[in-house]
Amino acid sequence: MSRAAIVVATYNRPQHLRDCLAALAQLEGGPYRVVVVDDGSPQSMAPICAAAGPHVTMIRQVNAGPAAARNRGVREAGDAEIILFTDDDCRPSPDWAAKLIVAHGGKDDRLVGGCVVNGLERNAFSGASQAILTYSYGQFADFSERLSFFTTNNLCVARARFLDLGGFDERYGFASEDRDFSFRWKRAGGHLVYQPQAIVSHLHRLGFSGFLRQHYAYGRGARRFHERVAQSGDAGVKLGRAGFYAGLLLHPLKRPSPHAALRTGLIGIAHAALAAGYLREMRASNRAQPQDINNR
């Protein structure tokens, strides 16, 4: 079996990290080497990593964002041939790593993504955010569509090819580096392979303000991503299709639940926030263009 390492980027969530590392220690076929990149937390996560066992290595860096932290983790992964990514607020199922590695099969052109489920059933905001992702994955069919992508909290990739492609684009300071990487992966001749049995439970606790900030940031990231896709020569990328959003809003209502109407309402609010972030980034880009021209 190919040598594998797990990269976890973390920032100032000690209890989440402690629980994540405990889950990773229980993975079938382990212990796997785990590289934790502490992205400038106010207090070092070193004691938590040391307590987790000798298979855990911690790298501490000045805060540079999750894309930079993940790239650093890959570079520090030593002789690993395969890299698995998850986040500190995720709890992988015991067979998660084994499922991803088997799906990868040692094929360097495969970018493998697993299934993410909401681990906070009583949190309406977390449930609505997860419903958007689940619906989006369902629309990608075989993940060959040009804008299909996998999220970075459940991902498996050949280390050498990841580095050759330049890793995640660190210019994405808040969102969409996963969409950008998946897009570049396909343009370079790679394939996206979905393994729905490789499951991580996502425990991203959100309140209303956090929910709005999250989707506003997604909108800003989406605009940056679309600009870069257009710069690559792939024209015609838009914010989304009307049919996609209509289907997304109606999706919760098709599954009987006492919270279906609430989830539909929150999805609508999420996309209003996303649109606001998208327009904000568009205006910022338009204001910067005259200066960019003068500087050429």
Secondary structure, DSSP 4 states (H G I P E B T S, - for coil): ---EEEEEEE-S-HHHHHHHHHHHHT-TT-PPEEEEEEES-SS-SHHHHHHH-TTEEEEEE----HHHHHHHHHHTSTT-SEEEEEETTEEE-TTHHHHHHHHHTT-TTEEEEEEEEES-TT-HHHHHHHHHHHHHHHHTTTTTSTT----TTSEEEEHHHHHHTTSS-TT-SSS-HHHHHHHHHHHTT-EEEEEEEEEEEE-----HHHHHHHHHHHHHHHHHHHHHHHHTT-----S--HHHHHHHHHGGGGS--TTHHHHHHHHHHHHHHHHHHHHHHHHHHHHHHHHHHHT-
